[in-house]
Amino acid sequence: MSDDRRIRCAVVGLSPRGPFGRARPVAEGPNTELVAVCDVLGDVARQVGEEMGVPHYTDYAKLLEQDGLEMVFIATPDAEHAPQSIAALEAGIHVLCEKPMAIGIDEARAMLGAQDKSGCRLGINQVLRTNPRFMEAKRMADSGYLGEIFYCEADYVHNISHLILTGWRGDRRQNHTPFIGGGCHMIDLLRWCVGEVVEIFAYGSKLCLTPEQYPFDDCSVSVLKFENGACGKFGVTYACRRPSFRNFMLYGTERTYLSGRDADRVRINDSLSDVITIDLPVQGHPYGPVIRDFAQAVIDDTEPPISGRDVANTIAVSIAGDESLATGMPVQPERFAF
């Protein structure tokens, strides 16, 4: 492993709400060098580029022509993820793409095909896998400390109505459904800790936002069947009147892991006093570790820890959830080998 090589990376998509949120971790990373930024909003691109001392672009195709560019971190609106990732891979550039990986199953297939042809690496920023709390849940699940997991719950509770009403998330062409847009966070964690989902059955409601404001259901709940025989429940709401919360529970034959707002807990039995408190920082979106680990995979020529081929199965479950909402029937997600 090289200790001093730094991957030359550009950040594509600079949110006006936090334009330095991804550029700074790239610039400050131990194995990355920020060499350019790109955004369709010229003022935002200029602001970040000038402060960080790197070239700034509004034309993505021009960015891909920059000499020496090795990696792009794509954080544009959802519908741009697949075409921009494919363009970079075809140009011989490694891609770390923001979640969701894609907004359709054909797009996910095309991204994996482009990766295979290019020989480059494709990673997805399912950032909650680097959240200390969920890393601890994963460790407990894999070690057998919880016993055999037979049931799980996850909920993505987040009022993003202000983002829907003022930005691109309410545009039908973006297909930012609750299952795909935010729900993929928790679906990914369930897959990561419990195993592959073989069937999903969903119900939805649309009582908070009007069709003109948001063309999809703004709340959904689903039941999941896992390959290992476990079952689970997953819910997501986009316009609730409460602080955001990521509920996550793993029920094992020996112990139960319960996520909480202030601290996570492990319960041994049904006594309220028989509990172990896990006091770990929340760190909702720690981009730095994802960037570092992806860049190291590029340096070492290995598969990234959160690979496109792995996360394609997350987006497949999300898309199957939307199909179940539309058909009123259980759906078996497409499966990708990884």
Helices and strands as residue ranges (DSSP letters): E 7-12, H 23-28, E 32-38, H 42-52, E 56-57, H 60-64, E 71-74, G 78-80, H 81-90, E 94-98, H 105-118, E 122-125, G 127-130, H 132-143, E 149-157, H 161-166, G 168-170, G 172-174, H 183-194, E 197-205, E 219-226, E 231-237, E 245-252, E 256-258, E 264-267, E 275-278, H 287-300, H 308-327
